[in-house]
Amino acid sequence: MREVPQPQPGLDELVGMTLTALAEGRRRRGGPLPAGGPSRVRAAVQAALGASPDRTSLLPRTGIGAAAAITGLVEALAAGSADPADPWCAAHLHCPPLPVAVAADLAVSALNPSLDSWDQAPAATTIETEVVAALAELAGFDPDQAAGTITTGGTESNLMGLLLARDAASNGRLASNGRLRVFRSTAAHLSVDRAAAVLGIDTPPVAAIPTDDQDRMRVDLLRKALAEHAGPVVVVATAGTTDAGAVDPLREIAAAVEEHRRRLRRRPSSAAPAETGHPASSGWLHVDAAYGGGALFSDRLAAHLDGVALADSVALDLHKLGWQPAPAGVFLTPRPDGWPSLRAAQADYLRSEDDEAAGFPSLLDRSLRTTRRADSFPIAVTLRALGRDGLGALVDACHDLARHAERTVQADPRLEPAFPVTLTTVVFRYHPQAGVTGSAAACTAERPDQLNDAIRRALLLDGRAVVGRTRVGPDRAVHLKLTLLNPNATRADVDALLRLIAATGDELAGGYGDDGTGNIP
Ligand SMILES: *Cc1c(COP(=O)(O)O)cnc(C)c1O
């Protein structure tokens, strides 16, 4: 006999179940990430998914019902997550989202507006436009002129920046006189090179300008490299390098781009006709402020971004220093006219000139995507709820934590800092010291990379802490890093984490050499 289908719970009941299951999953996890490493996590998640070896039960013939599915799977997700709300989850630029932003995100999912046409998103179209204007003003652009779009993150924003730069270069008819070339520092994000590759502007290869000892672009070397290139350029400056949180000298870089524009104008062979030769056609400055853009909320740190308003385009990520659920990327440009590639392709079903003439706005040409969520909405709610001071206080709290961590690192002879703190990242490495037997100390001194690798992995495997790792300097030495984006973490949390890292290093350095294999256990 067929079973009578049970009534399915409504959204209010399901939200209640979700919150309960989140708490239960977190309780089961008991730390910043699940213990036991990938095989244990995989087994637990597969069990919750009902994923049997024949792979049929994740999609059963008859469903298990909303209550069982949501409870079981939310618990498994929470228990198996690296949770940025835990003070010892400090590796990546992945932040604990504000409850107010998560609540707003629920409304977006429930209403599901799509920004590709006004008749799918009447309110959300205005919300995105106003969020872009407010953030453009924060960056120092004229909000009535500036344009932009909400993106999936720095990756898409960097692609947009390079796309607009390429359009500007070809409109100015400079491309025929020399290929558009991308200049970025060696510390730039990998998405810059990917964007260049996608757009076909990667030959000759992107020019990588060396950085100084604080991870900032060497502007003297940029000037030299620009002087050797006779064609149009895009310079990508980074405001908040992913590893060190360093900010390139934006004002000086803008001056170097301006110098390049003037140089091209003086060359008669490459001069664009005056009426089409917008200055940006010969030199475009894109600022990748995916990480550092949040400093604009802080009275204390905003000065680091001095010069950002001289950019032709800017990338910001509010799912980093902005405490939004991802995705909350923002792309801004002070030039409202610069979107020809996107305008070139049209579809009558989405946009028509008669609708626009009748006053129906369209954001279709502002994004590479067609269907897209109203990710501006949680941002709008957060800006209203906290204001600039509220967000600035969160940025400052994380900056305070990073400076405190820096002092603790400096005070511990086993820990060696790599860069001064600019934003909220602390990069350092463990060095064995007195207390470790002489031969072990000598061995590990030759192989500090493996030792620092081993510290990170040991903490990861037993679920105690998520610490970042990168390579620093000309010898690309392995370093650890704390990316502190949790404003609720305390100084005591940070000190205890650094003690745990050093103690783990002592333990591993002591074991190393003892087993006679030369391998770090
Ligand atoms: C995080 C980051 C990106 C990439 O942003 P996504 O949001 O991950 O796409 C780009 N540039 C910098 C400097 C970043 O820190």
The ligand as an SDF file (V2000), in Angstrom:
LIG
                    3D

 15 15  0  0  0  0  0  0  0  0999 V2000
   40.9230   36.9160   -2.2860 C   0  0  0  0  0  0  0  0  0  0  0  0
   41.6280   37.7050   -3.2790 C   0  0  0  0  0  0  0  0  0  0  0  0
   41.2710   37.6420   -4.6330 C   0  0  0  0  0  0  0  0  0  0  0  0
   40.2630   36.6420   -5.1490 C   0  0  0  0  0  0  0  0  0  0  0  0
   39.0180   36.9380   -4.6940 O   0  0  0  0  0  0  0  0  0  0  0  0
   37.8440   35.8560   -4.6730 P   0  0  0  0  0  0  0  0  0  0  0  0
   36.7910   36.5630   -3.9140 O   0  0  0  0  0  0  0  0  0  0  0  0
   38.4060   34.6680   -3.9670 O   0  0  0  0  0  0  0  0  0  0  0  0
   37.4760   35.5700   -6.0710 O   0  0  0  0  0  0  0  0  0  0  0  0
   41.8960   38.4970   -5.5120 C   0  0  0  0  0  0  0  0  0  0  0  0
   42.8430   39.3400   -5.0910 N   0  0  0  0  0  0  0  0  0  0  0  0
   43.2430   39.4100   -3.8060 C   0  0  0  0  0  0  0  0  0  0  0  0
   44.3020   40.3740   -3.4150 C   0  0  0  0  0  0  0  0  0  0  0  0
   42.6390   38.5840   -2.8520 C   0  0  0  0  0  0  0  0  0  0  0  0
   43.0360   38.6430   -1.5780 O   0  0  0  0  0  0  0  0  0  0  0  0
  1  2  1  0
  2  3  1  0
  2 14  2  0
  3  4  1  0
  3 10  2  0
  4  5  1  0
  5  6  1  0
  6  7  2  0
  6  8  1  0
  6  9  1  0
 10 11  1  0
 11 12  2  0
 12 13  1  0
 12 14  1  0
 14 15  1  0
M  END
$$$$
